[in-house]
Amino acid sequence: RRQQPQPQQPQQQPRAPVMQQPPQQQSRDIPMAEPVGVPQQIRMGGAFQRSMFQRSDFAKSGSNWEIVGEDSQVLVVKLGSGEEVMCEPGGMLTKGSGTEPTVNMGDCGLGCKRCCCAGESCFRVLWKSGGNGDVVTITPYFPAKVVPLDLDKHSGLRIKKKAWLATIGRKTEFDVETAPSCATACCAGQGVFISKITGSGTTFLALGGTVVQKELKDGEELVLEQSSLVAWAPTVRMDVIRAGGACVMCCGGMGLFQTRVTGPGLVIIQSMSFEKARQAYMAAMMGAKPSGGIDIPIS
């Protein structure tokens, strides 16, 4: 039998190599990205089962001020003619050429009470604009976030020592009050005397780490680390409880007592207080070499 000739398959043409085009250079006409402003802070509330935190309503800018930076922020204030901003001594970072500083105590008695009882500075520095459009930048005394508060809504707020940063204008007054009990005065981390801020307008606080706020309901309790409480409403009650049993108090790293706040009212908390950061720095210094160097692990 004759074998039927097999049909020849068409030969595949070799594919031409694909030439990779060099990446196009970015046009010089594209503007550079603007610097990212202050990130949204977070608060506890609402959908607490799904997520522990929510975005907060802390503003990052106003009509004549803006908060700039990420973790270590500064307050930028644009002053009109004759306007002024009040801040702690040493808080100025930059100022316009037409801005002149003055120092006052507000009231001699209150200044002495702030200095001797509350651990605050006796003086306040006022930066007054001599022209129109002078800019003053103010920075906290340690790496911190700047949090604005509307005193028209939160007048009478109790604040932690050294938490106040600045106020636009002079419509802010400071006073001190004694702690509600001896246990609170000795063990709550706020001291015997507590600062109280009243007035109107916008004031600014300096807080370290992540900023958390919570609006406590009537009778609702919140237990927190002593140095983390920064500000609370006058309706909030504060006391202390034991951190736990004997082993927890000795070995748990939380100390003997913890702070407890009871609503109703607003509480504002920081995750990295100045005391906690200082303790971490001191621990690093205690592990330093005799020559003065510090062991830094490099991965």
N, C-alpha and C positions, 0 to 999 in steps of 0.2 A: 504493500500500500504506500501510496505517496503521502508523505507528511505535508499537511497544509502549512504554508509559510506563516509564521507568527507575525502579526502586525507590529510594525516598529513603533515604539512609543516616541513621541516627540521629545527631543532633547531640551532640557530646561536651560534657558539662557542664564548665564551667571549674572547675579544682581550687582549693580554698580554700588560700590561702597558709599554709604551715606556720609556725607561730609558734615561734621558738626560745626555749626556756625559759632564763632567766638561770641561770648556774651557782650551784649551791647552796653556801652557805658551809659551810666545814668546822666540824663540831661542836666546841665548846669542850671537850667531855668526852673527846676523843681525846687521849691523852697524847703528848707530844713524843717524837721518836725519841731513843734513847739515843746518846751519842757513840760513834763507831766506835773499837774498841780497836786495839792494835798489829796491823798486817797480818802475814800469814804470811810468814816469810822463805823463801828458796829455797835449794836445794842442787843440785849436779850429781851424777848417778848414774843408776841404772836405765834408764829409757827415753830414753837419750841421743840415739838416732837420730831420734826423733819430736820431741823438745823438748829444748833445751839445759839447761833448768832444771826442777827439781821443787820442790814444797813441802817445807819443812824441818820438823823437829820441835821448833823452838825454842818453848818455852812462853811465854805472855803473862801468866800469873798463877800464884801459888802459894797456900799456906795463909795467908800473912800479907803477901804483896806482889803488886803489879800494875804492869804497864808500860802507860803511858797516852800517847797521841799518835800521830801518823802519821810524818812525816819527822824531826822533832825531838822526841824522846821524853823522858819523865821516869819515874823509878822511885818508886813510892808504897809505903811500908812502914808497916804497922800494928804497933806494938810493944805487947806486953803488959807487965805490971808487972815492972820489972827487966831487960827485954830491951834490946838495943842493936844498932845498925847502924854499921858502920865504912865510911868513905868518904875520898876525897881531900880535902885542904883546899880550901875554896871550893865544894864540891859541893852544899851545902844550899840548897834553894829555899824550902821552908816547913817549920815544925815546930810541934808542939803546945806549949802553954804549960807543960806539966809535963816537957818534955824538956830535959835539960842536957847540954852538950858537954864532953868532955875530950880532951886531946891526948897522944899518946904516940908513941914511936919503935918500939915492939915490942922491939927490941934495939938497943943503941947501935951495935954494929958493923955490923949489917945496915942500920940506918938510914943510916949514913955511906956504906955501899956503894951503897945505892939512890940516894942523892943525888949522890955523886961519880962513880960508875961507870955507872949505868944511866939517869941523867937523870930519875929519879923524885923525888917529894917526900920529904924526910927524915922528915916527920911524917905521922901518920894521925889523923883526927878520929873520935871515937866519940860517937854520940848515944844516950844512955840514957834510957829512959822512967821517970819517977817515979810514974806512975799506970798505969791500964789503958786501952788504946785510943788512946794518943797516936800521931799520924801524922806521919811525916817524909817529905818528897819530896826527891829527889836528882836533879840534872841534870848532864849532861856539860858540859865546858868549851867545847865547840863543837857546832853543830847535828849531832846524831848519833842513831843508834838504840841502844837498850839491849838487850844480848843476855845472857840468863842461861846459866850453865854449872854443871853438877853436878860438883863437885870429887871426889865419891865415885867418879865414872867417869873424870874427866880430871885427876886430881891429877898435878902435875909438868909441866903445860902451859907451854910457852914463849910469852910474849906480847910484843907490840910495846910500845915505850916510850909511856907515857901512855894505854895502852888500858884499864887497870883503872879501874873506877868505884866499886864498893862491894861489901861482903860483909855478910850478916846474921850477927851474932855476931863472935867473935874467932878462929874456927877457920881462919884463913887466914894463911899465912906466905909471905914473899917472900925470894928469894935471887937472886943473879946468877951468871952463868957467862960465860966468854969465848967468843967466836965460834970456830967450828971451824977456821978458817984465816985467814990474812992477807987473802986475796982476799975472803972473805966479810965480814970485819970492815970492809974499806974500801969495798966495792962492792955489798953486798947490801941496803943501806938500813936495817940494824938496829943498826949501830954495833959497837964492839969488845966491849961487854958486853951480855948479853941477860938480861932478867928472867925468873924462873921462879916460878910460883905453885903452892903445895902446900896441902893441908889437906882439909877436908870441908865439906859443906853446899853452899849456893848462892852463887856469886859472879857479878858482873855486869861486862861489858865494854861500852865505848862504841865504836861503829863508824860510819863515815860512808857515806852512800849506800846501795846495795843490799848486803845481806849474803849471801855465798855460802859454802857449806861443801862439802867433798868428803872422803870416806873413801878414801884412797889404798891400793891393793893393794900387795903386796910387789913392789918394783921398778918400780912405776908412777911416771912423772915428770910434773910439771906446771910449766910456765914461766909466770911472771907478772911484772907490773910491780912494781918494788922496794918502793914504799910501800904496796902493797895487802895484803901478808901481815900478818895481825894476830896469829894464834895457831896453834900447831902442836904436835903430840904429841912427846914426847921420842924416839919411835922414828923420826921423820921426819928425813932428812938434808937439809941445806941447803947449796947452793953457788951459784956464779954462772957465767954463760956470756955470750959476746959477743952483743950485740943483732943483729949481722949484719955485712955488709961495711962498708967504709969510708964509702960514701955513706949507708948506712942509719944508721950510728952518728953521722954528722955532721948529716944532714938528716932523719932519720926521726922526730925528736921523742921518742925513747924512751931517749936517753942511750947510754952506751957498753956498759953491762952490764944483764942481766936476772937475776932470781932464779929458781933452779930448786930444787924440792923433790922428794924421792924417798921413796916409801912403804916400809913400811906406816905408816898412822896418819892422824889427822884434821888437816886444815888448814882455817882459817877466813879468808876474804878479804873485803875491803871494796872497793867501787867508787869511793868518793870519800874519800880519806884527807885528814887535816888538812893535810898538806904540799901536796897537789894543790889543795885549796881555797884555801890561802894563796897559792899561785902564781897562781891565777886572779884573786884579789883584787889582788895586786900588779901584774899585767898591766893590770887596769882602772885602777889608780891611775897607772901610767906613762902612760896615754893621757889623763890628766885635763887640763883646760884650765888656763892659767896662773892664772885667778882661783880655782881650786879646784874648779870644777864638773866633772862627769863626763858625757860624752856617752852618753845612754841612748837607743837606737833605740826609737821608738814606732810600732807598726803601726796 
